[in-house]
Amino acid sequence: MVKVVCPSCGGAKTGYRIACGDRGCRTGEITCDFCKGEGQVSSEASERWQRGDALRKARVERGLTLSEQAAILGVAPKALNDVEFGRRRLEELVDVGALRCKGIVPVAGEK
């Protein structure tokens, strides 16, 4: 299996967050959710993440919320979120070819 740099964290393995609560705000370091702190993923996982990222950018560009896009695609918002963050492939949920025929463009750049 070919390993590539994690597209989510750029190989850094971690990221930073800001958590705010009753005691104010503080920063913290978190392990990358996508590569689980390894800094590398399979080339297939990287492609899945990049396609999901393109889908998310296209949705935002069209001014749609996650729930609105999920309704258009006929999937649950959680499932679409999994696709957008590379945890699932869109093809697992819907017939992408049929969506293209209906004029629904699920991936940025495909018109």
N, C-alpha and C positions, 0 to 999 in steps of 0.2 A: 504494500500500500504506500502510495506517495504521500508524504506529509508536506504541508505548506504552512506558511505563517498564518496564524489566526487572523481573519479579516476584521474581527470585532475589536480585539485588543492590540492588534499590530505586533503580536509576539511579546508584549509586555507582561502577560500572564495575570496582571491585576489592573484594577482601575480605582478611581477615587469616587467617593460619594459624600454628600452632605446630608446629615440627618438632623432634623429639628424636632424638638419636643418641649415638654414642660420646663426643662432645664436649659433651654436655649439650643443653639445649633452647634454641631461639631462635625469635623471631617473624619473620614475613615477610609481605610483601604479594603477593597473587596476583590475576591478572586473572579476572574473573567467567567461569566456564565456560559459562554459558548464553548471555550476550549477546556473548561474546568481547571484552569491554572497551568496547563501544559505549554501554552504559547504556540502550539501547532495543532492543526487539524488535518483530516484527509482532504485530498483535492475535491472529492465529491461533496464533503461538508462545506468547504469553502465556496464551491459553486452554488450550493443550496442557499447559503447566507447571502451571496451577491445577488442572486435572483430575487430573494425575499426583500433585500434592501431596495432593489429597483422597483419592486411592486409597491413598497411603502412610499417611496419618493413619488411615484406616479399617482398614487392615491392622494397624497398631500397636495401635489400640484393641481389636481382636479378639485381640491377643496372638499373632499369627502372624509367623513369620520370613519374610524374602523368599523363601527356598527353599520353605517350606510353601505360601505363597500362589501361587507359580509352579506348583507341582505341582497345586494345586486348579484353576488356570486352564488347565493343560496347556501352559505355555510355559516357555522356559528362564529361569533366574533373571536372567541378563544382559539378556534382552529385557524382563523386568518392571522391572528397574532403569532401563532406558532410558525406559520409560513413566512411571515414578514421577518421573523428573527432566526430563520434558518433551521428551526427544529423539525419542520415537516416540509414536504414538497407539495405545491399546489395540485399537481397531477394526482396525488393521493386522495384529494377531496372532490375534484370536479373534472369534467371532460373539457380540457382547455380548448381543444379543437372546436367543440360545439359553441363555446363562449366566443371564440373568434368569429365564427359564422354569424352569431347574433349581433356582432358589432361591439361586444364587450372586450376591451383590450386589457388582459390581466398583467402584462409585463411592460414596463417602460420601453419605449423605442419600437415596439411592434404596433404598426398601424395598418 
